[in-house]
Every structure is written in C-alpha cells, then in structure tokens.
C-alpha cells in the first residue's frame, strides 16, 4: 500500500509518538555508550556511539518532519507539506554517510595500530543493553510504518537497523578483544559498521529522491486505483493516470471515460462516487478526476498528458 493509504489522524499521532520514542532511545544509548567507550577505548564502541549520536540528530529531524508534513495545506502550500519527510531523509542520509566515512577512517587507523581493550566486560554489558533497546524501538517503528508508510519513519528505522547491526558487530569485536586478546577484531568490527552505514545512507538517498522527483506509486497501488475508479459500470475506462507520494499523503489525477449523452450533473455524481471509493482505500489522498465524453474527447492536456498512461 502507498505511503498515504492509511494516514488517518490516529496513524499520524502514532507516527509522532514513535518519533519521540526514537529521540528518547537515542539519548539513552548515547549516554551508556559514551560511558562504555571512555572506559574501554574501543573503536567498535566508538563507531556505535557515533552512530547513536547521529541517530539522535536524525530522530530530532524526523520528529520535526513528521509533525510539519502532517500539517494541512495552506495558501502557500496547496499540495500540503508532505515532502518535508523526504527532505528530512536526505539530511539523515547525509549524516549517516559522513558518520560511516569518519568511522571507517578511525577503524583503518586502529587496524594499522591495534591497541588492547580495557574494561571490556562493561563494554559487553552496554552493547547488550543497546541491542535490547534498539530491538524494542525497531519493533515499534515497524508497526507504525506498516500503517503509515512514512518515509521519514522508514529512514529513521533504517538508521536504527544499522545501529542494531553495529551493536551486534561491536559486541563481537569487544568480546573477541577482551577474552581472546584479538585487538584487531575490534577495529575490524568498526570498519564493518562503517561500511554498513554507508550502504544504508545510499538506500535512504534513493528513497528520498524517488519521492522528491515524484516517482509513480507502486504498480499494485496504481492497479488498485484503476479498479476502484472503474467499479461503477458507468465509468467506461480510465486513462492518463498520474500518481505521486508526498510524505503521509498521496496525489492522484486521471481522466475517466463516460457516456457522451449524460448530463453534467450525472457526470459530477459519478465522479464524486468514484472519489469516495478511492478515499476509502487511500484516506489521505488528494484526488482529481476529469470526465471525458467517450469517443468525442479531443486530445488535450499538453506535454504531461501525452506521456501519461493508465
């Protein structure tokens, strides 16, 4: 289902709550990881700490973005503010990419000049706590994401999925360095986390770009739109369907073929009924349907209409 398929007030409220939970979780993780890093001087924990610090910044951006994106259209933004989520994702992706690059540099230096890990047990305990908290947050985000499709929450969850992976890798690195004396494993774990972060950032960039460039909704959503629009036998067909997502909202416009001999009032009634069917499946949709008299409508709509296919 599209990102706006279920953007009811309850879902938007849940999205904002999970964004605030994300901020709280990141703050706790930063504190415990900072204590563990100061005690152990572990590169893997430093990598995970840096990841959590950026997660906090990203979560704050997400919190602002989901609130702003959910605000109703106004005189200056008649299509709403939904793309704020995509912009926030771009900023988050940039932060994650920079973090990965910096951590990777530190990990390479540590590989070339390994050093022993101190107070490794404390580091292990902290990483286990981090894994539990991150799993809890990801589970909550997944529930909200399934209902809302928010790209900002999706990006935030991607950060915490990377954080979960970094916590597991850091745990392995610290444990190996502490109990086996393999200091290089700690640095190698930091490098793995760095590469994971960079890969995640690229994925976030791609998703945000798709929304900012008005990529069409998934084909399954487009098929569903056509099915709902033509559920009334008086709608003889749909063409020039165009769709796009914008944060918690979805925009769709199309031309509908109607019998040429019906009245304007009847055509209007048919269009309103089609809109209502679509709104049941896409509650936060902005819908525009243009009726065409079947067989009598000349080509119209300009360049964009010429390239649009149902």
C-alpha positions in Angstrom: 0.0 0.0 0.0 1.2 3.5 -0.7 2.6 5.9 1.9 -0.7 7.7 2.3 -3.0 4.8 2.2 -3.9 4.9 5.9 -2.8 8.4 7.1 -5.7 8.8 9.5 -5.4 11.2 12.5 -4.8 8.2 14.7 -2.0 6.9 12.5 -0.4 10.4 12.3 -0.5 10.6 16.1 1.1 7.2 16.4 3.8 8.3 13.9 4.7 11.3 16.1 4.7 9.2 19.2 7.2 6.7 17.7 9.3 9.7 16.5 9.5 10.9 20.1 10.3 7.4 21.3 13.2 7.4 18.8 14.6 10.6 20.3 14.4 9.1 23.9 16.0 5.9 22.8 18.9 7.6 21.0 19.6 9.8 24.1 19.8 6.8 26.4 22.0 4.9 24.0 24.4 7.9 23.7 24.8 8.1 27.5 25.5 4.4 28.1 27.8 4.0 25.0 29.8 7.1 26.0 30.4 5.7 29.4 31.5 2.4 27.9 33.8 4.0 25.3 35.5 6.2 27.9 36.1 3.1 30.0 37.3 0.8 27.2 38.7 3.0 24.4 37.1 0.5 22.0 36.9 1.5 18.3 33.9 -0.6 17.8 32.0 1.1 20.7 33.2 4.5 19.4 31.7 3.6 16.0 28.4 2.5 17.6 28.5 5.7 19.8 28.9 7.9 16.7 26.1 6.0 15.1 23.8 6.7 18.0 24.8 10.4 18.2 23.8 10.8 14.6 20.7 8.8 15.2 19.7 11.4 17.8 20.1 14.2 15.3 18.3 12.2 12.7 15.5 11.4 15.2 15.1 15.1 16.0 14.9 15.9 12.3 12.3 13.1 11.9 10.2 14.4 14.8 10.1 17.8 13.2 9.5 16.4 9.7 6.5 14.2 10.6 4.8 17.0 12.5 5.4 19.5 9.7 4.4 17.1 7.0 1.1 16.2 8.7 0.1 19.9 8.8 -2.8 20.7 6.5 -2.4 22.5 3.2 -2.3 26.3 3.4 -2.4 29.3 1.0 1.4 28.9 0.2 1.5 25.1 0.1 -1.8 24.0 -1.5 -0.4 20.4 -2.0 0.4 20.2 1.6 3.8 19.8 3.4 4.4 16.1 2.9 7.7 16.5 1.1 9.3 17.7 4.4 9.7 14.0 5.2 11.7 13.4 2.0 13.9 16.4 2.8 14.5 15.1 6.3 15.5 11.7 4.8 18.1 13.4 2.6 19.6 15.2 5.6 19.6 12.0 7.6 21.3 10.1 4.8 24.0 12.8 4.6 24.7 12.5 8.3 24.8 8.7 8.2 27.2 8.8 5.1 29.5 11.2 6.9 29.5 9.1 10.0 30.4 6.0 8.1 33.3 7.7 6.4 34.7 9.1 9.6 34.3 5.8 11.5 35.9 3.9 8.6 38.9 6.2 8.8 39.3 5.6 12.6 38.9 1.8 12.0 41.6 1.7 9.4 44.0 3.6 11.7 43.2 1.2 14.5 43.8 -1.8 12.2 47.2 -0.5 11.4 48.0 0.3 15.0 46.0 -2.1 17.3 45.7 -1.4 21.0 44.3 -3.5 23.9 40.7 -3.1 25.1 40.3 -2.1 28.8 37.2 -2.8 30.9 35.8 -5.0 28.1 33.1 -6.5 30.3 31.5 -3.1 30.8 31.5 -2.7 27.1 29.9 -6.1 26.5 27.1 -5.2 29.0 26.5 -1.9 27.4 26.2 -3.3 24.0 23.7 -5.9 25.2 21.6 -3.2 26.7 21.8 -1.2 23.4 20.7 -4.3 21.4 17.6 -4.8 23.6 16.6 -1.1 23.5 17.2 -0.9 19.7 15.1 -4.0 19.1 12.2 -2.5 21.1 12.3 0.7 19.1 12.6 -1.0 15.7 9.5 -3.2 16.6 7.5 -0.1 17.5 8.6 1.7 14.3 7.7 -1.3 12.2 4.2 -1.3 13.5 3.7 2.4 12.8 5.4 2.1 9.4 3.1 -0.6 8.3 0.1 1.6 9.0 1.5 5.0 7.8 4.2 4.2 5.2 6.0 7.4 6.4 9.3 7.8 4.5 10.7 9.7 7.5 10.0 6.9 9.9 11.3 4.4 7.3 14.6 6.3 7.1 14.7 6.5 10.9 14.1 2.8 11.2 16.9 2.2 8.7 19.2 4.1 10.9 18.3 2.0 13.9 18.5 -1.2 11.9 22.1 -0.1 11.1 22.5 0.7 14.8 21.3 -2.7 15.7 23.8 -4.3 13.3 26.6 -2.0 14.6 25.7 -3.0 18.2 26.0 -6.7 17.4 29.2 -6.3 15.5 30.6 -4.1 18.2 29.6 -6.7 20.8 31.5 -9.3 18.9 34.5 -7.1 18.5 34.7 -6.1 22.1 34.2 -9.7 23.3 36.9 -11.0 21.0 39.3 -8.3 22.1 38.5 -8.8 25.8 38.6 -12.5 26.2 40.7 -13.7 23.2 43.1 -10.8 23.1 42.3 -10.2 19.4 42.5 -6.4 19.3 42.3 -6.3 15.5 38.8 -7.8 15.7 37.6 -4.6 17.5 38.9 -2.4 14.7 37.6 -4.7 12.0 34.2 -4.6 13.6 34.3 -0.8 13.5 35.1 -1.0 9.8 32.2 -3.3 9.1 29.8 -0.9 10.9 31.2 2.0 8.8 30.6 0.1 5.5 27.1 -0.8 6.7 26.3 2.8 7.5 27.4 4.0 4.0 25.3 1.3 2.3 22.3 2.4 4.4 22.8 6.0 3.5 22.8 5.2 -0.2 19.4 3.4 0.3 18.0 6.4 2.2 19.1 8.8 -0.6 17.4 6.6 -3.2 14.0 6.5 -1.4 14.0 10.3 -0.7 15.0 11.1 -4.3 12.1 8.9 -5.6 9.6 11.0 -3.6 11.2 14.4 -4.4 11.2 13.5 -8.1 7.5 12.4 -7.9 8.1 8.8 -8.8 4.8 6.9 -9.5 3.3 4.8 -6.8 4.0 1.1 -6.9 2.2 -0.7 -9.8 -0.1 -2.6 -7.3 -1.4 0.7 -6.0 -2.0 2.1 -9.5 -3.9 -1.1 -10.4 -6.0 -0.7 -7.3 -6.8 2.9 -8.2 -8.0 1.9 -11.6 -10.1 -0.9 -10.2 -11.8 1.4 -7.7 -12.3 4.2 -10.2 -14.0 1.8 -12.7 -16.0 -0.2 -10.2 -19.1 1.8 -11.4 -20.1 0.4 -14.8 -20.9 4.0 -15.9 -17.1 4.7 -15.8 -16.2 3.2 -19.1 -12.4 3.5 -18.6 -9.6 5.4 -17.1 -6.6 7.0 -18.8 -3.8 9.5 -18.2 -3.5 8.3 -14.6 -0.7 10.1 -12.7 0.2 9.5 -9.0 2.8 10.6 -6.6 3.5 10.3 -2.9 4.3 13.3 -0.6 5.1 12.3 2.9 1.9 11.0 4.6 -0.2 12.0 1.5 -0.8 10.7 -2.0 -1.9 12.7 -5.0 -3.7 11.1 -8.0 -5.3 12.5 -11.1 -6.9 10.8 -14.1 -9.3 11.1 -16.9 -12.5 9.0 -16.8 -14.4 8.0 -19.9 -18.2 8.5 -19.5 -21.1 8.1 -21.9 -21.3 11.2 -24.1 -25.0 11.7 -23.7 -25.3 12.1 -19.9 -25.8 15.4 -18.1 -23.2 17.4 -16.4 -25.0 16.8 -13.1 -24.9 13.0 -13.6 -21.2 13.1 -14.6 -20.5 15.1 -11.4 -22.3 12.5 -9.3 -20.3 9.6 -10.9 -17.0 11.4 -10.2 -17.9 12.1 -6.6 -18.8 8.5 -6.0 -15.5 7.4 -7.6 -13.6 9.8 -5.3 -15.4 8.3 -2.3 -14.4 4.8 -3.3 -10.8 5.9 -3.7 -10.8 7.7 -0.3 -11.9 4.6 1.5 -8.7 2.9 0.4 -6.5 6.0 0.4 -7.9 8.2 3.2 -5.2 10.9 2.8 -5.5 11.1 -0.9 -5.8 14.3 -3.0 -7.9 13.2 -6.0 -8.6 15.0 -9.3 -10.8 13.2 -11.9 -11.5 14.8 -15.2 -14.6 13.3 -17.1 -14.2 12.8 -20.9 -17.2 12.0 -23.2 -16.4 8.6 -24.7 -15.5 8.8 -28.3 -15.9 12.6 -28.5 -13.0 13.9 -26.4 -10.2 15.5 -28.4 -6.6 15.1 -27.3 -5.9 17.6 -24.6 -3.7 18.1 -21.5 -0.4 19.2 -23.1 3.0 17.5 -22.9 2.5 15.8 -19.5 -0.8 14.2 -20.6 0.9 12.8 -23.8 3.4 10.9 -21.7 0.9 9.6 -19.1 -0.5 6.1 -19.5 -3.3 4.5 -17.4 
